[in-house]
Amino acid sequence: MNARDDNSTAMDFFHDNPVFSHEEFVTARTLGKGASTHTANNLLAHHVAAGRLVRVRRGLYATVPRGVEPAAAPVDPYLLATRLCDDAVVAYHAALQFHGKAYSVWDRFTYLTRHRARPLEFHQARFVPVQLPVTLRALPGAGGGVLERRHAGGLVRVTTLERTLVDVLDAPQHGGDWEEVWRSLESVEFFDLDAVVAYALQLGSALTVARVGFYLSQHREALMVDEGHLRELRARAPAQPRYLDGRREPGKLVQPWNLVVPARVLRREWAEVT
């Protein structure tokens, strides 16, 4: 392959992969083509220098649209989050935002991974890794509830709304305060409740089960929650009272969940503000 063909093939790859890793590019350039890793590295360096690529961090690149300065190049945050680890899945508030269900728009994008990774700041956005819960690490597909969606010219891995409901109740620090969590979830008109219950039980946390059970019982009519779903969750609720909030905010003990719920959440006081 001559230099012109090499460059043309690289440009085709950049067009089809708005955000990509060094490994993905090298594999695409070398697999079955007889091209060397050295040539692939030179091509990447050339296109970065020419302003056609921006280096997000070591081993991760994004394409630069024609006529745009590299420093100002828009990089889709969901594509970027998906490429930050080989198993990264957009999750928690970022998943709600991807699905168009977040009450507030954040510039903080959280993703799940089995790996230990460091946060990244890029173009005024912060990308925060969260290690997959121990109970899920040995399971295929990170415990299920993961979608692959075409987006912004690439592919995003993101949790389903069903898994996201459970995840933000399991780790509310990644979903915002209770008002943000409640208002976001309440914008979802339908959940597959079988999937919600199955995933909540799979996590193995009695507190999470209680939070999910309380949320579903509070929204029983709107979400058409069946008694069977609540029965499954009740069987795994805590034996002793637990606080809804990790800060042990006082409130009312709600049965059968053995959950101490702050009055503002119990009465959804934010809904009274106009």
TAURLIN-V42504 format. One line per field, one symbol per residue. ss: DSSP state (H for helix, E for strand, C for the rest). burial: 1 if it has 9 or more other ideal C-beta (glycine too) atoms within 8 Angstrom, else 0. A space follows every 10 residues. Layout:
ss->???
burial->???
This chain:
ss->CCHHHHHHHH HHHHHHCCEE EHHHHHHHHH CCCCCCHHHH HHHHHHHHHC CCEEEEECCE EEECCCCCCH HHCCCCHHHH HHHCCCCCEE CHHHHHHHCC CCCCCCCEEE EEECCCCCCE EECCEEEEEE ECCHHHCCCH HHHCCEEEEE ECCEEEEEEC HHHHHHHHHH CHHHCCCHHH HHHHHCCCCC CCHHHHHHHH HHHCCHHHHH HHHHHHHHCH HHHCCCHHHH HHHHCCCCCC CEECCCCCCC CEEECCCCEE ECHHHHCCHH HHCC
burial->0000011011 1011001111 1101110011 0000100011 1011001100 0111010001 1111000101 0010111111 1111100111 1111111110 1100010111 1110100001 0100111111 1110110010 0111110000 1001111111 1111111111 1101110111 1111100100 1010111011 1110010111 1111111011 0010100011 0111001100 0111100000 1001001111 1111110101 0000
